[in-house]
Amino acid sequence: MEKINLDNVQAQMRKGVLEYCILLVLSQRDAYASDLIEILKESRIIVVEGTLYPLLMRQKNAGLLSYRWEESPQGPPRKYYSLTEKGREFLKELDQSWRDLVLTVNTLREKMHSES
């Protein structure tokens, strides 16, 4: 019988909400990739550049994000990502989906705990 690894399940759960979390961060301020990684890490969502960049590109290609280059006081110019109007609308829909999901899971948890 295959043993399920808790760390793997937790990582998959985090990956499932990563795109939503990126949009949440960018709804508050523009950021470059290293900023995003640090902010997500502070929130205990660990993400590496190899995961982040494809997500950012997919969101940009979908019209949810745009970017601009800014000179950096140290090192090369940085690519700052920002939410587009389409991204803000999409985030509103994701907010509602998130609330619905949390409510559904909490309702199920409460029901199962009350039956045991």
C-alpha positions as a Markdown table, in Angstrom:
| # | Residue | x | y | z |
|---|---|---|---|---|
| 1 | Met | 0.0 | 0.0 | 0.0 |
| 2 | Glu | 1.4 | 3.4 | -1.0 |
| 3 | Lys | 2.1 | 5.8 | 1.9 |
| 4 | Ile | 0.8 | 9.4 | 1.4 |
| 5 | Asn | 3.4 | 12.0 | 2.4 |
| 6 | Leu | 1.9 | 14.9 | 4.3 |
| 7 | Asp | 4.6 | 17.4 | 3.0 |
| 8 | Asn | 3.7 | 16.5 | -0.6 |
| 9 | Val | -0.1 | 17.0 | 0.1 |
| 10 | Gln | 0.6 | 20.3 | 1.8 |
| 11 | Ala | 2.8 | 21.4 | -1.1 |
| 12 | Gln | 0.1 | 20.6 | -3.6 |
| 13 | Met | -2.5 | 22.5 | -1.6 |
| 14 | Arg | -0.2 | 25.6 | -1.6 |
| 15 | Lys | 0.5 | 25.3 | -5.4 |
| 16 | Gly | -3.3 | 25.2 | -5.9 |
| 17 | Val | -3.7 | 28.7 | -4.4 |
| 18 | Leu | -0.4 | 30.2 | -5.6 |
| 19 | Glu | -1.9 | 32.0 | -8.6 |
| 20 | Tyr | -4.5 | 33.5 | -6.3 |
| 21 | Cys | -1.9 | 34.6 | -3.8 |
| 22 | Ile | 0.2 | 36.3 | -6.5 |
| 23 | Leu | -2.8 | 38.3 | -7.6 |
| 24 | Leu | -3.6 | 39.2 | -4.0 |
| 25 | Val | -0.1 | 40.6 | -3.5 |
| 26 | Leu | -0.1 | 42.5 | -6.7 |
| 27 | Ser | -3.5 | 44.0 | -5.9 |
| 28 | Gln | -1.8 | 45.9 | -3.1 |
| 29 | Arg | 1.4 | 47.0 | -4.9 |
| 30 | Asp | 3.5 | 46.4 | -7.9 |
| 31 | Ala | 6.4 | 44.0 | -7.3 |
| 32 | Tyr | 9.2 | 42.2 | -9.0 |
| 33 | Ala | 9.7 | 38.5 | -8.7 |
| 34 | Ser | 12.1 | 38.5 | -5.8 |
| 35 | Asp | 9.6 | 40.7 | -3.9 |
| 36 | Leu | 6.9 | 38.3 | -4.6 |
| 37 | Ile | 9.0 | 35.3 | -3.4 |
| 38 | Glu | 9.9 | 37.1 | -0.2 |
| 39 | Ile | 6.3 | 38.2 | 0.6 |
| 40 | Leu | 4.9 | 34.7 | -0.1 |
| 41 | Lys | 7.7 | 33.2 | 2.0 |
| 42 | Glu | 6.8 | 35.5 | 4.9 |
| 43 | Ser | 3.2 | 34.1 | 4.6 |
| 44 | Arg | 4.6 | 30.6 | 4.7 |
| 45 | Ile | 4.0 | 29.9 | 1.0 |
| 46 | Ile | 7.3 | 28.8 | -0.2 |
| 47 | Val | 7.9 | 29.3 | -3.9 |
| 48 | Val | 11.0 | 29.2 | -6.1 |
| 49 | Glu | 11.8 | 31.2 | -9.2 |
| 50 | Gly | 11.3 | 28.1 | -11.4 |
| 51 | Thr | 7.7 | 27.9 | -10.3 |
| 52 | Leu | 7.0 | 31.6 | -10.1 |
| 53 | Tyr | 8.1 | 32.7 | -13.5 |
| 54 | Pro | 5.9 | 30.4 | -15.5 |
| 55 | Leu | 2.9 | 31.4 | -13.4 |
| 56 | Leu | 3.7 | 35.1 | -14.0 |
| 57 | Met | 4.1 | 34.5 | -17.7 |
| 58 | Arg | 0.8 | 32.6 | -17.9 |
| 59 | Gln | -1.0 | 35.4 | -16.0 |
| 60 | Lys | 0.5 | 38.0 | -18.2 |
| 61 | Asn | -0.5 | 36.1 | -21.4 |
| 62 | Ala | -4.0 | 35.9 | -20.0 |
| 63 | Gly | -4.1 | 39.7 | -19.7 |
| 64 | Leu | -4.2 | 39.6 | -15.9 |
| 65 | Leu | -0.8 | 41.2 | -15.4 |
| 66 | Ser | 1.4 | 43.7 | -17.1 |
| 67 | Tyr | 5.0 | 44.6 | -16.4 |
| 68 | Arg | 7.4 | 47.5 | -16.8 |
| 69 | Trp | 11.2 | 47.7 | -16.4 |
| 70 | Glu | 12.7 | 50.0 | -13.8 |
| 71 | Glu | 16.3 | 50.9 | -13.2 |
| 72 | Ser | 17.7 | 49.4 | -10.0 |
| 73 | Pro | 20.1 | 51.2 | -7.7 |
| 74 | Gln | 22.1 | 47.9 | -7.4 |
| 75 | Gly | 22.3 | 45.6 | -10.4 |
| 76 | Pro | 20.4 | 45.4 | -13.7 |
| 77 | Pro | 16.9 | 46.8 | -14.3 |
| 78 | Arg | 14.0 | 45.0 | -12.6 |
| 79 | Lys | 10.8 | 43.8 | -14.2 |
| 80 | Tyr | 7.9 | 45.1 | -12.0 |
| 81 | Tyr | 4.6 | 43.3 | -12.4 |
| 82 | Ser | 1.2 | 44.9 | -11.8 |
| 83 | Leu | -2.4 | 43.9 | -12.0 |
| 84 | Thr | -4.4 | 45.0 | -15.0 |
| 85 | Glu | -8.1 | 45.9 | -14.9 |
| 86 | Lys | -8.9 | 42.4 | -16.2 |
| 87 | Gly | -6.7 | 41.0 | -13.4 |
| 88 | Arg | -8.6 | 43.0 | -10.8 |
| 89 | Glu | -11.9 | 41.7 | -12.1 |
| 90 | Phe | -10.6 | 38.1 | -12.1 |
| 91 | Leu | -9.3 | 38.6 | -8.6 |
| 92 | Lys | -12.8 | 39.6 | -7.4 |
| 93 | Glu | -14.1 | 36.3 | -8.9 |
| 94 | Leu | -11.4 | 34.4 | -7.2 |
| 95 | Asp | -12.1 | 36.1 | -3.9 |
| 96 | Gln | -15.7 | 34.8 | -4.1 |
| 97 | Ser | -14.6 | 31.3 | -5.2 |
| 98 | Trp | -12.1 | 31.3 | -2.2 |
| 99 | Arg | -14.9 | 32.3 | 0.3 |
| 100 | Asp | -17.2 | 29.7 | -1.1 |
| 101 | Leu | -14.5 | 27.0 | -0.9 |
| 102 | Val | -13.5 | 27.9 | 2.7 |
| 103 | Leu | -17.2 | 27.9 | 3.7 |
| 104 | Thr | -17.8 | 24.5 | 2.1 |
| 105 | Val | -14.7 | 22.9 | 3.6 |
| 106 | Asn | -15.5 | 24.4 | 7.1 |
| 107 | Thr | -19.1 | 23.2 | 6.9 |
| 108 | Leu | -17.9 | 19.7 | 6.0 |
| 109 | Arg | -15.3 | 19.7 | 8.8 |
| 110 | Glu | -17.9 | 20.8 | 11.4 |
| 111 | Lys | -20.4 | 18.2 | 10.2 |
| 112 | Met | -17.8 | 15.4 | 10.4 |
| 113 | His | -16.5 | 16.5 | 13.8 |
| 114 | Ser | -20.0 | 16.8 | 15.2 |
| 115 | Glu | -20.8 | 13.2 | 14.0 |
| 116 | Ser | -17.7 | 11.7 | 15.6 |
